[in-house]
Amino acid sequence: RSLLPGQEKAKSILIHPDTGRRLEGELIPRMKEAMDLVLLAHRSLLPGVPLVGWDVAIVPAGPSSNENLDATVLLLEGNLSCNLFCGSFEYQRYHDFIDAHFQRLCLRRVL
């Protein structure tokens, strides 16, 4: 789901806006490996940061490879200022999460 500029309510995106490829019902190859990679990166590089937007590319290994079986997972970057305004999420849950994180930081500073 995504909230595009000018929209007031998030919509499901069924067609990729750049390629025109249908997205609904498609499985993303190597998703578990991508998730494992960003978890490792987060734990290793930014363990004290509560929220990072990780960009990952899942690309074919070569021109003659099977797109789903031979895909390579690449970590592109971590964004510390995520574009939350473009996505849909549970605002209250997010605010509670961030509030709890800052309260823990404040307690550390006092101690």
Sequence and secondary structure as in RCSB ss.txt:
>XXXX:A:sequence
RSLLPGQEKAKSILIHPDTGRRLEGELIPRMKEAMDLVLLAHRSLLPGVPLVGWDVAIVPAGPSSNENLDATVLL
LEGNLSCNLFCGSFEYQRYHDFIDAHFQRLCLRRVL
>XXXX:A:secstr
 B  TT SS B   B TTT  B TT   TTHHHHHHHHHHHHHHH TT S  EEEEEEEESSTTS TTTSEEEEE
EEEESS  GGGS   HHHHHHHHHHHHHHHHHHHH 
